[in-house]
């Protein structure tokens, strides 16, 4: 049975071969081969070009913090507080009927002591106003009741120095409004020495006879024009200087104490200076003995008033320097001239 089947297959195969070969010279003989095994092959997909049907990807850029707010970079030390959005501040409603000052000025930018200044002002919603003049301490020591608008001439004093100050006031109680006005004063006098102080002197220099004597712990000075004797101490104790009215009368007072003989190299003060030195224990004990005879010379002195109203004294010294006595006996100093 197997042989018959095999013979039959071979016969069929031979017949097929004869048929194929009879189809002509151009026919190609097909020899069956094993079917190829499928292999996975990666086929790259064409990339898309930006701008042609492609949506661009936006790369985030850090936004620096700005004064107007906005996102801030995250701190490497942890989260940071996010500023609250700006909240509108309630605006105070201005009462249109409240008193107000339109302007307060003068006809000059600076004035001379003793000159006249004209003040000008204008107010609204008032029936009147008040102008105050201030003293050196800022206290109101003079006033004028004036209409809501107008002008006022004011004469300065010859003794005024530095500036003159005014205040315009309008309204009453909680509705009062005020405006200050300061007018500089030119300095009419020159100092008797250079470089001069910043302050303006109270008057021109006064020439006078001066008497000065040096002591162990200070000096004494007599100013003929004021008839005053000054004791200036350098022992570090307060007050630093004291002034006395001269009471020496050569007709009745001895020029010196004849029974007192100072040690060699020292001197007994005489006349005006000696009268104060002998009669005032505090002066004698603090100054000690004179270390040279007194000097008589022609010199000058001037005064200047501080903003607080106290007076500074500037006076020539016998050695060519200038002595400054600060107000209230607080201190004194030597101004060395160039």
C-alpha positions as CSV (number, residue, x, y, z in Angstrom):
1,X,0.0,0.0,0.0
2,X,2.8,2.4,0.9
3,X,4.7,1.7,-2.3
4,X,1.6,2.3,-4.5
5,X,1.1,5.7,-2.8
6,X,4.7,6.7,-3.2
7,X,4.7,5.7,-6.9
8,X,1.6,7.8,-7.4
9,X,3.2,10.9,-5.9
10,X,6.3,10.6,-8.1
11,X,4.2,10.2,-11.2
12,X,2.2,13.4,-10.5
13,X,5.4,15.3,-9.8
14,X,6.9,14.2,-13.1
15,X,3.9,15.3,-15.0
16,X,4.0,18.8,-13.4
17,X,7.6,19.2,-14.4
18,X,6.9,18.4,-18.0
19,X,4.0,20.9,-18.1
20,X,6.2,23.7,-16.7
21,X,9.1,23.0,-19.1
22,X,6.6,23.2,-22.0
23,X,5.5,26.7,-21.3
24,X,8.3,28.4,-23.2
25,X,11.9,29.5,-22.8
26,X,11.0,32.7,-20.9
27,X,9.4,30.8,-18.0
28,X,11.3,30.9,-14.8
29,X,11.4,27.8,-12.7
30,X,10.1,28.4,-9.2
31,X,11.8,26.4,-6.6
32,X,10.0,26.6,-3.3
33,X,12.1,27.6,-0.3
34,X,11.4,27.8,3.3
35,X,9.3,30.7,4.4
36,X,11.4,33.5,6.0
37,X,11.1,34.1,9.7
38,X,9.6,37.5,10.6
39,X,12.1,39.8,12.2
40,X,11.1,42.9,14.2
41,X,12.5,46.0,12.6
42,X,12.4,49.6,14.1
43,X,11.3,52.1,11.5
44,X,12.0,55.7,12.6
45,X,9.1,58.1,12.4
46,X,9.8,61.3,10.6
47,X,10.1,64.1,13.1
48,X,7.9,67.2,12.8
49,X,9.4,70.5,11.9
50,X,8.3,73.3,14.4
51,X,6.1,75.8,12.6
52,X,4.4,73.2,10.4
53,X,1.5,71.8,12.3
54,X,3.5,71.7,15.6
55,X,2.5,73.4,18.8
56,X,5.7,75.0,20.4
57,X,6.4,74.0,23.9
58,X,6.9,77.1,26.3
59,X,9.8,76.8,28.6
60,X,9.0,78.5,32.0
61,X,11.3,81.4,32.8
62,X,11.7,82.4,36.4
63,X,10.1,85.8,37.1
64,X,12.1,88.1,39.3
65,X,10.2,89.7,42.2
66,X,9.3,93.3,41.6
67,X,8.0,96.0,43.8
68,X,4.6,95.6,42.2
69,X,4.2,92.0,43.3
70,X,4.2,88.8,41.2
71,X,5.5,85.3,41.6
72,X,8.8,84.9,43.3
73,X,11.4,82.1,43.0
74,X,11.0,79.3,45.5
75,X,13.5,79.6,48.3
76,X,15.9,76.7,48.8
77,X,15.3,77.2,52.5
78,X,11.6,76.5,52.3
79,X,8.4,78.2,51.3
80,X,8.3,82.0,51.5
81,X,5.4,84.2,52.3
82,X,3.4,85.4,49.4
83,X,2.7,89.1,49.5
84,X,-0.9,90.0,49.9
85,X,-2.5,91.8,47.1
86,X,-2.6,95.6,47.3
87,X,-5.6,96.6,49.2
88,X,-6.8,100.2,48.6
89,X,-6.3,102.5,51.6
90,X,-9.3,104.3,52.6
91,X,-9.0,107.9,51.5
92,X,-9.9,110.5,54.1
93,X,-12.7,112.7,52.9
94,X,-11.7,116.3,53.0
95,X,-14.4,118.6,54.4
96,X,-14.8,121.2,51.6
97,X,-16.1,123.7,54.2
98,X,-13.1,123.3,56.6
99,X,-10.8,126.4,57.0
100,X,-7.7,126.4,54.8
101,X,-4.8,128.7,54.1
102,X,-4.1,129.5,50.5
103,X,-0.8,131.2,51.1
104,X,1.3,133.1,53.7
105,X,4.4,135.0,52.4
106,X,6.3,138.3,52.5
107,X,7.5,140.9,50.1
108,X,11.2,140.1,50.7
109,X,13.3,137.0,50.9
110,X,15.6,138.6,53.6
111,X,15.5,141.7,55.7
112,X,17.8,143.9,57.7
113,X,17.3,144.4,61.5
114,X,15.2,147.5,62.0
115,X,13.7,147.2,58.5
116,X,10.0,146.7,57.6
117,X,8.5,143.5,56.3
118,X,5.1,143.2,54.6
119,X,3.2,140.0,55.2
120,X,0.6,138.7,52.7
121,X,-1.9,135.9,53.3
122,X,-5.1,134.4,52.0
123,X,-7.5,132.0,53.8
124,X,-10.8,130.3,52.9
125,X,-13.9,129.4,54.9
126,X,-12.9,131.7,57.7
127,X,-14.2,135.1,59.0
128,X,-10.8,136.1,60.3
129,X,-7.3,135.0,61.1
130,X,-4.5,135.7,63.6
131,X,-0.8,136.3,62.9
132,X,1.7,135.6,65.7
133,X,5.3,136.7,66.0
134,X,7.6,134.2,67.8
135,X,10.5,135.0,70.1
136,X,13.9,133.3,70.0
137,X,12.5,130.4,72.0
138,X,9.6,129.8,69.6
139,X,7.0,131.3,72.0
140,X,4.2,133.5,70.7
141,X,4.8,136.9,72.2
142,X,3.0,139.3,69.8
143,X,-0.2,138.9,67.7
144,X,-2.4,140.7,65.2
145,X,-6.1,139.9,64.5
146,X,-6.5,140.2,60.8
147,X,-9.1,139.6,58.1
148,X,-9.2,136.4,56.0
149,X,-7.1,138.1,53.2
150,X,-4.8,141.0,53.3
151,X,-1.4,142.4,54.0
152,X,0.4,143.6,57.2
153,X,3.6,145.7,57.5
154,X,5.8,144.6,60.5
155,X,8.9,146.5,61.6
156,X,11.8,144.4,62.9
157,X,13.9,145.4,65.8
158,X,17.5,146.6,65.5
159,X,18.5,143.9,68.0
160,X,16.9,141.2,66.0
161,X,19.4,138.6,64.7
162,X,19.3,135.4,62.7
163,X,15.7,135.4,61.5
164,X,12.2,136.6,62.3
165,X,9.4,134.0,62.7
166,X,5.7,134.3,62.2
167,X,2.7,131.9,62.3
168,X,-0.7,132.4,60.5
169,X,-3.6,130.7,62.3
170,X,-7.1,130.3,61.0
171,X,-10.2,128.5,62.3
172,X,-11.1,127.3,65.8
173,X,-10.6,124.2,67.9
174,X,-10.1,121.0,65.9
175,X,-10.7,122.9,62.7
176,X,-7.7,125.2,63.3
177,X,-5.1,125.3,60.5
178,X,-1.7,127.1,60.8
179,X,1.3,127.9,58.6
180,X,4.7,129.2,59.7
181,X,6.9,131.7,57.9
182,X,10.6,132.5,58.6
183,X,12.4,135.4,57.1
184,X,16.2,135.5,57.3
185,X,17.9,138.7,58.6
186,X,21.0,140.1,57.0
187,X,23.9,140.6,59.4
188,X,24.6,144.4,59.5
189,X,27.9,144.2,61.5
190,X,31.3,142.6,61.0
191,X,33.4,140.7,63.6
192,X,36.6,142.2,64.8
193,X,38.5,139.0,64.1
194,X,38.7,136.3,61.4
195,X,37.6,133.7,60.8
196,X,34.4,134.9,62.3
197,X,31.8,132.8,64.1
198,X,28.7,131.6,62.3
199,X,26.5,133.8,64.5
200,X,25.8,137.5,63.7
201,X,27.2,139.9,66.3
202,X,24.7,142.0,68.3
203,X,26.5,145.2,67.2
204,X,29.8,146.6,65.9
205,X,33.1,145.9,67.8
206,X,33.7,148.2,70.8
207,X,37.2,149.4,71.3
208,X,38.2,149.7,75.0
209,X,41.0,149.5,77.5
210,X,41.5,145.9,78.8
211,X,43.5,144.6,81.8
212,X,44.4,140.9,81.9
213,X,46.5,138.8,84.4
214,X,47.4,135.1,84.3
215,X,47.2,133.0,87.5
216,X,48.1,129.5,88.5
217,X,44.7,128.1,87.6
218,X,43.1,130.6,85.3
219,X,43.1,134.4,84.5
220,X,41.4,137.6,85.4
221,X,40.1,140.2,82.9
222,X,38.8,143.8,83.3
223,X,36.8,145.4,80.5
224,X,36.7,149.2,80.9
225,X,33.7,149.8,78.6
226,X,31.4,147.6,80.8
227,X,33.3,148.2,84.1
228,X,33.2,144.5,84.8
229,X,35.8,142.1,86.2
230,X,35.9,138.5,84.9
231,X,37.5,135.5,86.7
232,X,38.1,132.6,84.3
233,X,39.0,129.3,85.9
234,X,40.7,126.2,84.4
235,X,40.5,123.9,87.4
236,X,37.6,121.9,85.9
237,X,35.1,123.1,88.5
238,X,31.7,124.7,87.7
239,X,31.1,127.6,87.0
240,X,33.9,128.0,84.6
241,X,33.8,131.8,84.9
242,X,32.3,134.5,87.1
243,X,31.7,138.2,86.4
244,X,31.7,141.0,89.0
245,X,30.8,144.6,88.9
246,X,33.8,146.7,89.6
247,X,33.6,148.3,93.0
248,X,37.2,149.4,93.3
249,X,37.6,153.0,94.3
250,X,41.3,154.2,94.4
251,X,40.3,157.0,96.7
252,X,39.3,154.7,99.5
253,X,40.7,151.3,98.6
254,X,44.3,150.3,98.8
255,X,46.0,149.2,95.6
256,X,47.3,146.0,97.3
257,X,47.7,144.3,100.6
258,X,51.1,145.5,102.0
259,X,51.4,142.7,104.5
260,X,51.1,140.0,101.9
261,X,54.4,139.0,100.3
262,X,54.0,136.3,97.6
263,X,56.7,133.6,97.1
264,X,59.4,134.3,94.4
265,X,58.1,134.1,90.9
266,X,54.5,134.9,92.0
267,X,52.7,138.2,92.2
268,X,49.9,139.8,94.1
269,X,47.1,141.3,91.8
270,X,46.6,145.0,92.3
271,X,43.9,147.6,91.9
272,X,40.6,146.4,90.2
273,X,41.7,142.8,89.8
274,X,43.3,142.7,93.2
275,X,40.2,144.1,94.9
276,X,38.1,141.2,93.6
277,X,40.9,138.6,94.3
278,X,41.3,139.7,97.9
279,X,37.6,140.2,98.6
280,X,36.3,136.9,97.1
281,X,37.5,133.7,98.7
282,X,36.1,131.6,95.8
283,X,38.2,133.6,93.3
284,X,41.4,133.5,95.4
285,X,41.2,129.8,96.2
286,X,40.3,128.7,92.7
287,X,42.8,130.9,90.8
288,X,45.8,130.7,93.2
289,X,48.6,133.3,92.9
290,X,49.3,135.4,89.8
291,X,52.2,134.1,87.7
292,X,52.9,137.4,86.0
293,X,52.1,141.1,86.4
294,X,48.9,142.4,84.8
295,X,48.9,143.7,81.2
296,X,47.1,146.8,80.0
297,X,46.3,147.1,76.3
298,X,43.8,148.4,73.8
299,X,41.4,145.8,72.4
300,X,37.9,145.1,71.3
301,X,34.9,143.0,72.3
302,X,31.6,141.9,70.9
303,X,28.6,139.8,71.9
304,X,26.4,137.5,70.0
305,X,23.0,136.0,71.1
306,X,22.5,132.3,70.8
307,X,19.2,130.8,69.4
308,X,18.1,130.2,73.0
309,X,18.6,133.9,73.9
310,X,21.8,133.5,75.8
311,X,24.8,135.8,75.2
312,X,28.3,134.9,74.1
313,X,31.2,137.3,74.8
314,X,34.2,137.6,72.5
315,X,37.1,139.7,73.7
316,X,40.8,140.3,72.8
317,X,43.4,138.7,74.9
318,X,46.8,140.2,75.7
319,X,48.6,137.4,73.7
320,X,46.7,138.2,70.5
321,X,44.1,135.4,70.7
322,X,40.4,135.9,71.4
323,X,38.6,134.7,74.5
324,X,35.1,133.4,74.1
325,X,32.9,133.2,77.2
326,X,30.0,130.9,76.7
327,X,26.6,131.7,78.2
328,X,25.8,131.1,81.9
329,X,29.4,130.6,83.0
330,X,29.3,127.1,81.6
331,X,32.7,127.3,79.9
332,X,35.2,129.5,78.1
333,X,37.8,128.9,75.4
334,X,40.7,130.5,73.6
335,X,40.3,131.1,69.9
336,X,43.7,131.1,68.3
337,X,43.8,133.4,65.3
338,X,45.6,132.4,62.1
